[in-house]
Amino acid sequence: MEIKKILFATDFSEGSLDSLPYAVDFAKRYGAKLYLIHVIYDVVKPQAGMCACSLDEMHKEMQKDAKVQLEKTFIDEMRGFKDIEHVVLTGVPYQEIARFAKDEKIDLIVIGTHGRTGLDRMLFGSTQNRLYGTPPVLSLLYGRSMRK
């Protein structure tokens, strides 16, 4: 399998942060481009008669903040690594990740997961489990074994 493009999806959670070194290692090992992606969950779609202007401003501000966080949060892990792109999208995370992976011809997706079960999983779902039909997904379960 040839790996030229790797997508690392993050929600800035602890599990996500602990998964990044794997994505960076793969990118360095294969000489691949690394896309760091954060999706802002768009829970509100403007309805008829609703002013979308304040929502647009809110989304722009959230995107700007997320981009800054992407660039600052992973600065130590990215030292010496040049072929990287920071991307902030808005929408339903698994849909936007799948769409981006298809559009950019991503070869591997790296994503951390909390390993939710039961009611937690029903309420919050699992982005990683919904990425069927995408490139291969390396899903790293966050837990005690990953903590230092």
C-alpha positions as CSV (number, residue, x, y, z in Angstrom):
1,M,0.0,0.0,0.0
2,E,1.4,3.4,-1.0
3,I,0.7,6.2,1.5
4,K,1.1,9.7,0.1
5,K,-1.6,11.6,2.0
6,I,-2.6,11.1,5.7
7,L,-5.5,12.8,7.4
8,F,-5.4,13.3,11.2
9,A,-8.8,14.2,12.5
10,T,-8.9,15.9,15.9
11,D,-11.4,17.2,18.4
12,F,-8.6,18.5,20.6
13,S,-9.5,15.8,23.3
14,E,-6.8,14.0,25.2
15,G,-7.2,10.9,23.1
16,S,-6.8,12.9,20.0
17,L,-3.6,14.5,21.3
18,D,-2.2,11.1,22.2
19,S,-2.9,9.8,18.7
20,L,-1.1,12.5,16.8
21,P,2.4,11.0,17.2
22,Y,1.2,7.9,15.2
23,A,0.0,10.1,12.4
24,V,3.3,12.1,12.4
25,D,5.4,8.9,12.5
26,F,3.5,7.4,9.5
27,A,3.8,10.7,7.6
28,K,7.6,10.9,8.2
29,R,8.1,7.2,7.5
30,Y,6.3,7.3,4.1
31,G,7.2,10.8,3.2
32,A,3.5,11.6,3.1
33,K,1.7,14.9,3.3
34,L,-0.2,15.3,6.7
35,Y,-3.5,17.1,6.9
36,L,-4.5,18.1,10.5
37,I,-8.3,18.5,10.4
38,H,-10.8,19.8,12.9
39,V,-14.5,19.8,12.2
40,I,-16.8,22.3,14.0
41,Y,-20.0,20.5,14.5
42,D,-22.7,22.5,12.9
43,V,-25.8,21.8,15.1
44,V,-27.8,24.8,13.8
45,K,-28.9,25.2,10.2
46,P,-30.7,28.5,9.6
47,Q,-34.4,28.1,9.0
48,A,-36.8,30.3,7.0
49,G,-37.2,33.7,8.7
50,M,-34.1,33.1,10.9
51,C,-31.2,35.6,10.6
52,A,-28.2,33.6,9.4
53,C,-25.9,36.6,9.7
54,S,-25.1,36.0,13.4
55,L,-24.6,32.3,12.8
56,D,-22.2,33.1,9.9
57,E,-20.2,35.4,12.1
58,M,-20.2,32.8,14.9
59,H,-18.9,30.1,12.5
60,K,-16.2,32.4,11.1
61,E,-15.0,33.2,14.7
62,M,-15.1,29.5,15.6
63,Q,-13.1,28.6,12.5
64,K,-10.5,31.2,13.1
65,D,-10.1,30.0,16.8
66,A,-9.9,26.4,15.7
67,K,-7.2,27.1,13.1
68,V,-5.1,28.9,15.7
69,Q,-5.6,26.0,18.1
70,L,-4.6,23.5,15.4
71,E,-1.4,25.4,14.7
72,K,-0.5,26.0,18.4
73,T,-1.6,22.8,20.0
74,F,0.6,20.5,17.9
75,I,3.7,22.8,17.5
76,D,6.0,20.4,19.4
77,E,4.9,17.3,17.5
78,M,5.4,19.1,14.2
79,R,8.9,20.3,14.7
80,G,11.0,19.5,11.6
81,F,8.0,18.4,9.7
82,K,7.2,20.6,6.7
83,D,4.5,18.9,4.5
84,I,1.5,19.8,6.6
85,E,-1.8,21.5,6.1
86,H,-4.2,22.7,8.8
87,V,-7.9,22.5,7.8
88,V,-11.0,23.6,9.7
89,L,-14.4,22.5,8.3
90,T,-17.9,23.0,9.5
91,G,-20.6,20.3,9.5
92,V,-21.2,16.8,10.8
93,P,-17.7,15.5,11.6
94,Y,-17.8,12.0,10.1
95,Q,-19.5,13.4,6.9
96,E,-16.9,16.2,6.5
97,I,-14.0,13.9,7.2
98,A,-15.3,11.4,4.6
99,R,-15.9,14.1,2.1
100,F,-12.5,15.6,2.6
101,A,-10.8,12.2,2.4
102,K,-12.5,11.5,-0.9
103,D,-11.9,14.9,-2.4
104,E,-8.2,15.0,-1.5
105,K,-7.6,11.3,-2.3
106,I,-6.4,10.5,1.3
107,D,-4.6,7.2,1.7
108,L,-4.9,6.8,5.5
109,I,-7.0,8.4,8.2
110,V,-5.7,8.5,11.8
111,I,-8.2,9.2,14.6
112,G,-8.3,8.8,18.3
113,T,-11.4,7.3,20.0
114,H,-12.7,7.3,23.5
115,G,-14.2,3.8,23.1
116,R,-17.6,4.8,24.3
117,T,-20.2,2.2,24.9
118,G,-23.8,2.0,26.0
119,L,-25.7,5.2,26.5
120,D,-22.6,7.4,25.9
121,R,-22.2,5.8,22.5
122,M,-25.9,6.2,21.7
123,L,-25.9,9.9,22.7
124,F,-22.6,10.9,21.3
125,G,-21.9,8.3,18.6
126,S,-18.5,7.5,17.2
127,T,-17.0,9.5,14.3
128,Q,-14.5,6.8,13.8
129,N,-17.2,4.0,13.4
130,R,-19.1,6.1,10.8
131,L,-16.1,6.4,8.4
132,Y,-17.1,3.4,6.4
133,G,-16.3,3.6,2.7
134,T,-13.3,5.8,3.3
135,P,-9.6,5.1,3.1
136,P,-8.2,2.8,5.8
137,V,-8.8,4.2,9.3
138,L,-6.2,3.7,12.0
139,S,-8.3,4.1,15.1
140,L,-6.4,4.5,18.4
141,L,-8.4,3.8,21.6
142,Y,-7.5,6.3,24.2
143,G,-7.0,4.8,27.7
144,R,-4.5,4.1,30.4
145,S,-2.1,2.3,28.1
146,M,-1.6,5.5,26.1
147,R,-1.1,7.8,29.1
148,K,2.5,8.6,30.1
